[in-house]
Amino acid sequence: MNSHDFLEAECTALAQAGLLRHLRTVMSAPTGTINLDGREVVLLGSNNYLGLSTHPRVIAAAVEATRIYGTGASGSRLISGNSEHYTTLESNLAKAKGTEAALVFSSGYAANTSIIPVLVGDGDLVLSDALNHASIIDGCRLSRATKKVYRHCDVEHLRALLSESAACRRRLIVTDGVFSMDGDIAPLPDIWEAAAQYDAMVLIDDAHGFGVLGQDGSGTVAHFGLEGKGIIQMGTLSKAVGALGGYIAGSHALIELLINRARGFMFTTGLPPATLAAATAALEVMRASPELRHRLLFHACRLKTALVALGYTLLPSETQILPVVLGSPERATSVARALLVEGVFGPAIRPPAVPPGTSRLRLTVMATHTEAEIQQAIAGFAAVFPT
Ligand SMILES: Cc1ncc(COP(=O)(O)O)c(C=O)c1O
């Protein structure tokens, strides 16, 4: 037997379980309608929630930065890749988040897998929501801390686990702010209270709350009025901000330690100047344009109401993420395929991204969807139901 034979065997096993994934090619900008593999379809699968990746001011900032500074950072941030764009962006992120400082990483994945091992290690305990994002799960694994998973958004369960943690050196609670596949919001005030009682740190992943929730779109912590409570805020620049990158916002001491210990910060090249300039411009547009957030949530509400009226089962999301639960991977992919025929792209999400038996379409709207696009999406869903 050839030592590479297992590759094909593993792919065959994935295909038999309905879990083999294929790449699609997008041949246009991520606007309300895209060209997907050569066909025009309404896009219900983008994290470009506010449409900022194609905003003229954001594009102009990226073009100008490239013209002056070139295309790449050319080094890690600790060597020669710390372009001056980082300073402005990090200071604006800290202001938006109400923290002393912020640090940008090359992705949200890198931010989560880097910070958790800095906060906890051998002899410590990390408590993680059952539906946390894969980057958090991987960060917990890398940390070598003992990991305990509490039931989704179940603060009583969290408290029970905390009450057994007296022997641990440090405790860290980590949760998505807005859950990426479910669209619900973590019960942060109760989590914070439990953390305060048991002297635990709280890390919130606000990848999907930033730009959407709270005053000025500053995220889940602001949504609950918990600024200044010491909650460490992770987020991404790749979703509502429309660029690329991750960040951690917290105290000066935290940021200094990350610069010195976070391996996904130290051992990778800095982001391109265009990306940093685009993110900085996008933050300005985000703050100055509350109507984008309002329109986003209006579209979400409208689509959700229409789908429920058609008979679809949606999870109780409070945000722009609308999960249509279909059960098996095969059912999710077949509904997604039928929708594509109707000119609507609503991506099927299967394990391991979601728990077995909960395969779904994860629909997301954008502030920049037109009324006609939302109508077309609803008509597509009407045409494929019941499947
Ligand atoms: C909740 C959550 N955290 C982290 C990430 C990773 O962010 P990025 O895509 O910037 O690596 C994502 C997105 O994939 C996410 O949904």
PDBQT file of the ligand as one rigid body, heavy atoms in Angstrom, charges set to zero:
ROOT
HETATM    1  C1  LIG A 401     -16.492  33.921  15.610  1.00  0.00    +0.000 C 
HETATM    2  C2  LIG A 401     -15.297  33.950  14.719  1.00  0.00    +0.000 A 
HETATM    3  N1  LIG A 401     -14.077  34.096  15.271  1.00  0.00    +0.000 NA
HETATM    4  C3  LIG A 401     -12.967  34.133  14.527  1.00  0.00    +0.000 A 
HETATM    5  C4  LIG A 401     -13.028  34.029  13.157  1.00  0.00    +0.000 A 
HETATM    6  C5  LIG A 401     -11.766  34.047  12.366  1.00  0.00    +0.000 C 
HETATM    7  O1  LIG A 401     -11.605  35.300  11.772  1.00  0.00    +0.000 OA
HETATM    8  P1  LIG A 401     -10.759  35.477  10.434  1.00  0.00    +0.000 P 
HETATM    9  O2  LIG A 401     -11.635  35.050   9.323  1.00  0.00    +0.000 OA
HETATM   10  O3  LIG A 401     -10.436  36.931  10.422  1.00  0.00    +0.000 OA
HETATM   11  O4  LIG A 401      -9.554  34.630  10.570  1.00  0.00    +0.000 OA
HETATM   12  C6  LIG A 401     -14.271  33.902  12.541  1.00  0.00    +0.000 A 
HETATM   13  C7  LIG A 401     -14.425  33.848  11.064  1.00  0.00    +0.000 C 
HETATM   14  O5  LIG A 401     -14.189  32.974  10.373  1.00  0.00    +0.000 OA
HETATM   15  C8  LIG A 401     -15.438  33.841  13.336  1.00  0.00    +0.000 A 
HETATM   16  O6  LIG A 401     -16.634  33.655  12.786  1.00  0.00    +0.000 OA
ENDROOT
TORSDOF 0
